[in-house]
Amino acid sequence: SQQGEEDPQALSIQEGENATMNCSYKTSINNLQWYRQNSGRGLVHLILIRSNEREKHSGRLRVTLDTSKKSSSLLITASRAADTASYFCATDAWTTDSWGKLQFGAGTQVVVTP
Amino acid sequence: GAGVSQSPSNKVTEKGKDVELRCDPISGHTALYWYRQSLGQGLEFLIYFQGNSAPDKSGLPSDRFSAERTGGSVSTLTIQRTQQEDSAVYLCASSADSGFATGELFFGEGSRLTVL
């Protein structure tokens, strides 16, 4: 079963708007990562937030982490057509059942229209 | 090369044949991962290597799937007696050893397997 689940499954916005997607997970984590995947391509790392961090920024990206609620959010501000992609969260649990295993959610498909 | 390299990029095979998928990680990366992604789906964890050993093989779907890594570098994922449900994109990723937590993964472009 997947550790992380993204919400919504799909998101359609216009250029200039902000896009927010959420990720919920089940077990305690060491860190949480967000990745982006353009259609038919490999995944590209966007940002990593550690379990003792609450917020992190990178360019137009803002990630929050609430370990008490086991959830994270990714905000893309001032979206561009080039931001059209699928976005995945991934968690690193390092439990006896998942040692060294980075588990991915099902992803949020974002479409940004000009 | 500078990134993770996977080959072949596309493979079409007949049901029942064996296939081998290869992954060349970034030089110096000790951790190597295999994932499977079906059309429009998320990533399914298959196996993880730390050096040449595989601490976690729990994601391999059946005993038809096996993987090895030699010299702490190149890895091969082998699927024996392929079935149509094996059709997917097989993604490889590598990561520098960051201690007790998984760091950033660098992905290859994947090997698209189609079983007829």
Interface residues (C-beta under 8 A of the other chain):
Chain A: Q2 N30 N31 Q33 Y35 R41 G42 L43 V44 H45 L48 R50 F88 A90 D92 W94 D97 S98 W99 G100 K101 L102 Q103 F104 G105 A106 G107
Chain B: V4 A31 Y33 Y35 Q41 G42 L43 F45 Y48 Q50 P55 D56 S58 G59 L91 A93 F100 A101 T102 G103 E104 L105 F106 F107 G108 E109 G110
